[in-house]
Amino acid sequence: MVYGGETRQGAAGAGATDPLAGTTGVVGEQRNTERRQGRDRRRTARVMFYAHLWFGVATTALLLIVAVSGVLLNHKRGLGLMPEVAHSPAGEFSSALPLLQLGRAAAAAVDAEVAAAGVDRMDVRPGDGLVKVRFNDRHVTEVTLDLVTGQVLDRGRRGDVFLEKLHSGEIMGKRWVLLSDLAAAGLLIALVSGLWLWLYPKSRI
């Protein structure tokens, strides 16, 4: 009977289910999932790090040019790059001379070579009663005239034009449009990747 009892007990034990068997499988699957997620996070971190690094380096030069030229332009009067003429209006703006006549007066006040280059732009300032006539010569000569009388108030070179063109990108011509688009896209990638690295600092590269 003892033998039979042992036999029945062994048979019952063989038919029983191990309660830890299912738990072990779940834990193993969770660990595999965590490993995959860890590898994905590290891979993403590497992509973000190198994107932030190289796009940051690529856009640094352009941003440096814009920043330095912008600071210089903010202080162009103090640096003597732009002549500032103190003048009070000689009359009402309604009595100002025609722009064509003012342009001819400016051309008569400069050398023939400068006048032959043509007028680039005219900056009319009714509040100050003057107009600044800028020529398209290589020295960027500018003549300041009284709006009403046509009297020459100042004549000289503009030293800030190169900085203006450099700051706006005009110096690059049409190529600047594509270059500025690429720089903007690179800066956006650098910002997004930097934000990601800041939000997830524990991701290992």
C-alpha positions as CSV (number, residue, x, y, z in Angstrom):
1,M,0.0,0.0,0.0
2,V,2.9,2.2,0.7
3,Y,4.2,1.4,-2.7
4,G,0.9,2.1,-4.3
5,G,0.5,5.3,-2.3
6,E,3.9,6.4,-3.5
7,T,2.9,5.5,-7.0
8,R,-0.3,7.5,-6.9
9,Q,1.6,10.5,-5.3
10,G,4.1,10.4,-8.1
11,A,1.4,10.3,-10.7
12,A,-0.4,13.2,-9.2
13,G,2.9,15.2,-9.0
14,A,3.7,14.5,-12.6
15,G,0.3,15.8,-13.7
16,A,0.6,19.1,-11.7
17,T,1.5,22.5,-13.3
18,D,4.5,24.6,-12.1
19,P,3.0,28.0,-11.0
20,L,6.3,29.8,-11.7
21,A,6.7,28.6,-15.3
22,G,4.4,31.3,-16.8
23,T,6.0,34.0,-14.6
24,T,9.4,33.2,-15.8
25,G,8.4,33.5,-19.4
26,V,6.7,36.9,-18.9
27,V,9.8,38.2,-17.1
28,G,12.1,37.1,-19.8
29,E,9.9,38.7,-22.5
30,Q,9.9,42.0,-20.5
31,R,13.7,41.9,-20.2
32,N,14.0,41.4,-24.0
33,T,11.6,44.3,-24.6
34,E,13.6,46.6,-22.2
35,R,16.8,45.6,-24.0
36,R,15.4,46.5,-27.4
37,Q,14.0,49.8,-26.1
38,G,17.4,50.6,-24.6
39,R,19.1,49.9,-27.9
40,D,16.6,52.1,-29.7
41,R,17.1,54.9,-27.2
42,R,20.9,54.7,-27.5
43,R,20.6,54.7,-31.3
44,T,18.3,57.7,-31.3
45,A,20.6,59.5,-28.8
46,R,23.6,59.0,-31.2
47,V,21.6,60.4,-34.1
48,M,20.5,63.4,-32.1
49,F,24.0,64.0,-30.7
50,Y,25.8,64.0,-34.1
51,A,22.9,65.9,-35.7
52,H,23.3,68.6,-33.0
53,L,27.0,68.6,-33.4
54,W,27.5,68.8,-37.1
55,F,24.5,71.0,-37.9
56,G,25.5,73.3,-35.1
57,V,29.0,73.6,-36.5
58,A,27.7,74.2,-40.0
59,T,25.4,77.0,-39.0
60,T,27.8,78.6,-36.5
61,A,29.7,80.5,-39.2
62,L,26.6,82.0,-40.7
63,L,25.2,82.9,-37.4
64,L,28.5,84.5,-36.4
65,I,28.5,86.7,-39.5
66,V,24.9,87.8,-39.0
67,A,25.5,88.5,-35.3
68,V,28.8,90.5,-35.7
69,S,27.5,92.5,-38.7
70,G,24.3,93.2,-36.8
71,V,26.2,94.6,-33.8
72,L,28.3,96.8,-36.0
73,L,25.2,98.1,-37.8
74,N,23.5,98.9,-34.5
75,H,26.5,101.2,-33.8
76,K,27.3,102.4,-37.3
77,R,26.8,106.1,-36.4
78,G,29.1,105.9,-33.4
79,L,31.7,104.1,-35.5
80,G,31.5,106.8,-38.2
81,L,30.2,104.3,-40.8
82,M,27.2,106.5,-41.6
83,P,27.3,110.3,-41.7
84,E,24.6,111.9,-39.6
85,V,23.7,115.4,-40.8
86,A,22.0,117.7,-38.3
87,H,19.4,119.7,-40.3
88,S,16.2,121.5,-39.7
89,P,13.6,121.7,-42.6
90,A,13.8,124.8,-44.7
91,G,10.1,124.6,-45.5
92,E,7.0,122.5,-45.7
93,F,7.3,119.1,-47.4
94,S,4.7,120.2,-49.9
95,S,7.2,122.7,-51.3
96,A,10.0,120.1,-51.7
97,L,11.7,119.9,-55.1
98,P,11.0,117.0,-57.5
99,L,13.1,113.9,-57.0
100,L,14.4,114.2,-60.5
101,Q,15.7,117.7,-59.8
102,L,17.3,116.6,-56.5
103,G,18.9,113.7,-58.3
104,R,20.5,116.0,-60.9
105,A,21.7,118.4,-58.1
106,A,23.4,115.4,-56.4
107,A,25.0,114.3,-59.6
108,A,26.4,117.8,-60.2
109,A,28.0,117.6,-56.8
110,V,30.1,114.5,-57.4
111,D,32.7,113.5,-60.0
112,A,31.7,112.5,-63.5
113,E,32.7,108.9,-62.8
114,V,30.4,108.7,-59.8
115,A,27.5,110.4,-61.6
116,A,27.9,108.0,-64.5
117,A,27.4,105.1,-62.2
118,G,23.8,106.2,-61.7
119,V,21.7,106.7,-58.6
120,D,21.2,103.6,-56.5
121,R,18.5,104.9,-54.1
122,M,17.1,108.0,-52.6
123,D,16.3,108.2,-48.9
124,V,13.7,111.0,-48.3
125,R,13.3,112.2,-44.8
126,P,10.6,114.8,-44.6
127,G,11.0,115.2,-40.8
128,D,14.6,116.3,-41.2
129,G,13.9,118.2,-44.5
130,L,16.5,116.3,-46.4
131,V,17.1,113.6,-48.9
132,K,20.1,111.2,-49.1
133,V,21.1,110.3,-52.7
134,R,23.2,107.2,-52.9
135,F,25.2,106.4,-56.1
136,N,25.9,103.0,-57.4
137,D,29.7,103.5,-57.7
138,R,32.2,101.2,-56.1
139,H,32.9,103.6,-53.3
140,V,29.1,104.0,-52.6
141,T,29.1,107.8,-52.6
142,E,26.2,109.6,-50.9
143,V,25.1,113.2,-51.2
144,T,22.7,114.8,-48.7
145,L,20.5,117.6,-50.0
146,D,18.0,120.0,-48.6
147,L,14.5,118.9,-49.8
148,V,13.3,122.5,-50.5
149,T,16.4,124.4,-51.6
150,G,18.5,121.6,-53.1
151,Q,21.5,122.8,-51.1
152,V,24.3,120.2,-50.6
153,L,24.5,119.4,-46.9
154,D,27.0,116.6,-47.0
155,R,29.0,114.5,-49.4
156,G,31.0,111.4,-48.7
157,R,31.3,107.6,-48.7
158,R,29.0,105.2,-46.9
159,G,31.0,102.7,-44.9
160,D,28.0,100.6,-43.7
161,V,26.8,99.4,-47.1
162,F,29.0,96.4,-47.2
163,L,27.9,95.4,-43.7
164,E,24.2,95.9,-44.7
165,K,24.7,93.6,-47.8
166,L,26.6,91.1,-45.7
167,H,24.0,91.1,-42.9
168,S,21.0,90.7,-45.3
169,G,22.8,88.3,-47.6
170,E,22.5,90.6,-50.6
171,I,26.2,90.3,-51.2
172,M,25.7,86.7,-52.1
173,G,23.1,87.4,-54.8
174,K,20.5,84.9,-55.7
175,R,22.5,82.1,-54.1
176,W,21.7,83.6,-50.7
177,V,18.1,82.3,-50.9
178,L,19.1,78.7,-51.1
179,L,21.9,79.2,-48.6
180,S,19.6,80.9,-46.1
181,D,17.0,78.1,-46.5
182,L,19.7,75.4,-45.8
183,A,21.0,77.3,-42.9
184,A,17.5,77.7,-41.4
185,A,16.9,74.0,-41.8
186,G,20.2,73.2,-40.2
187,L,19.5,75.5,-37.3
188,L,16.1,73.9,-36.8
189,I,17.6,70.4,-36.7
190,A,20.3,71.6,-34.2
191,L,17.6,73.2,-32.0
192,V,15.3,70.1,-32.1
193,S,18.2,67.7,-31.4
194,G,19.5,69.9,-28.6
195,L,16.0,70.0,-27.0
196,W,15.8,66.2,-27.2
197,L,19.2,65.7,-25.6
198,W,18.2,68.1,-22.8
199,L,14.9,66.3,-22.2
200,Y,16.5,62.9,-22.2
201,P,19.9,63.4,-20.6
202,K,20.2,59.8,-19.3
203,S,20.3,58.3,-22.8
204,R,23.7,57.0,-23.3
205,I,25.5,57.4,-26.7
